[in-house]
Every structure is written in C-alpha cells, then in structure tokens.
Amino acid sequence: MDQNNEDSKGIDLSHALDDSSSRVKFEGEQQYARPYYSDTPRIIQLVMKYSGGYIKDEKQANYFLVGFVVVAIMVSLFLLFGFHTKTPKAVRYREDIPSEVRKKLPPGVWETIPSKFQ
C-alpha cells in the first residue's frame, strides 16, 4: 500500500478487537423478532372475522371460499345462457298465427297467408 501517506497519523488498531468485555452481551438465547405477516392468507382471515363465528378455522374458510366460487360460476353461467329469449316459431300458415295477433292484422294481409287446409 501507500507507505508514504502523510495523512495517516499512526493510529494503532491492533488491540481494538481484544477487549470484548465492552461489547453488548445478551443473556440467554438470542430472541428473534416475530414475523409481521402470519401464515394465514388475508382473505381467509377476513372470512373468519366476518362470518359471525360460523367459520372457526382455516379449513372451514377454504371450503367456504371454494363453495362461493362454484356458486358464483353457476350464477354467471345462468345469467349468460339462461335469460335468452326463444325465437318465435316461423309462421307458415294462417292457423299458426295466435288469435290476438290475427285481430290486429291490417286488412288484406290475412288473404296473403296460405292455409294449411287448402
């Protein structure tokens, strides 16, 4: 290294680590800090908290969440495929037209629709 360095004042550090009595010592075993986060996921904690006491452990909360997801999927499938309107049956003959609609037909239309009994 640089032996001609004029800035070093000759500080002796050879005995700096020898005196261990001045250091802080812990009595007994060293205690570790508890982790801030628990092992239980937050959503399971919320289900257990807001269940009103019905759900008491993680296993029940997991079953509840799986059931909730299944019901949500079933409701969404019902909403997607259950509320479609059926297409009306094609009218080929006069007799296929409901009577309330026949009364509302303008004059002349009735004669253009063929009858299946002809």
Secondary structure by P-SEA (a helix, b strand, c coil): cccccccccccccccccccccccccccccccccccccccccaaaaaaaaacccccccaaaaaaaaaaaaaaaaaaaaaaaccccccccccccccccccaaaaaacccccccccccccc
